[in-house]
Amino acid sequence: MSKLIDAHTHVIATDFEKYPSNPIGGKQSTWSREHPVDAAGLIDALDDAGMDHAVAVQASTIFGHDNSYVADSVAEHPDRLIGVYSIDAMAEDAVEKIKHWQSRGLNGFRLFTTGTTMPGQASWLGHPDSYAAWEYAEQEQIPVCLQMTIAGIPALVSTLERFPGSRVVLDHCARPDLSDGAPFAKAQGLFDLAAFQGVHLKLTHRALHAATEGESTLESFLDALVESYGSGRLMWGSNFPAADGRLADLVAEARTQLASLSEADAANVFGNTVARFYGKEEWLA
C-alpha cells in the first residue's frame, strides 16, 4: 500500500510564553486563534485519518519567522513530521537563518507573500535583495515553499530564470482563477510554470474549490495539471487545521474530489511526490 503523506499542515503552540506570537504583517490569523492544534494533536489527527506522515509548515500568521515550535515538534516526532520554516528572504542574514533552521532538523523554507491576513501579492518577491537566499537554496537543493498568488508569477519566472535549478512548491496552486474553465486561460501563467522542472504544486482545499467555480470542473482541472506537470510534481495537502473540520474528513473529501486520478497518479499526489520533494524516499519503502 502506498504511503499517505499530508503535504500541508500547521502546528500551534499552547505555551505563548515559550513561543510568543509575532505574526507576519502584525495580525494573527483567525483560524490559529479559534481552532489551533498542537504537535500532539496533529499526530492524533494523522492517526485518526490513517495518514502516515505530514509536512508541518510554519504558521507564519502567528509565529512569523520564529520557527522554534515547528522545529521542536519535528524533533519530538522525526518519524512522522517534516518541518518547513519561514524566513525573511530580504534580510541581510537570510542565508545564516537558512543554515540555522536546517541545522535544527527542518527541511526547506517558506516565503510568505500573501495570505488571509495579508491579501494581495507582496512586491518583494523576486527582489535582488532576496537573491542570496535563492542562490543558496539552489546550490544546496533546499526546497522552497511559496505562499503567493497568480499575480506573483512574473516575479517568480524572473527568479527561476536566474536560478533554474531551484526546487519550488506553490501553496494552493498559487490561488488561481479557474472560473473560465478549460483550457483555463485566466490561469495560463500557472501552466506555463511547468516549463521549470523544479516547480511543484500543492493541491489543497483552496485550489480544489477554485476548480469547481464557474465553468471549471475538478476533472478538467486535474487533467490539465497532470498533462502539464505530471502527477510526480503534484502533492495533496489538507491545510489542517487552517481548513475547518477533522483531518479524517478532509482526507475523505480529497479522496472523493481526486477520484478521477489513476491509481498511479493518486499514489503520487497522496504521498510519493512530497516524500521525494523533501528527500524522504525512505518513507516510501
PyMOL commands that set and color helices and strands:
alter all, ss='L'
color gray80, all
select helices_A, chain A and resi 24-26+30-34+39-49+60-63+68-76+94-103+128-140+150-162+171-174+185-195+205-210+218-229+231-233+247-257+263-277+281-284
alter helices_A, ss='H'
color red, helices_A
select strands_A, chain A and resi 5-9+53-57+81-86+109-112+144-147+168-170+199-203+234-236
alter strands_A, ss='S'
color yellow, strands_A
deselect
rebuild
show_as cartoon
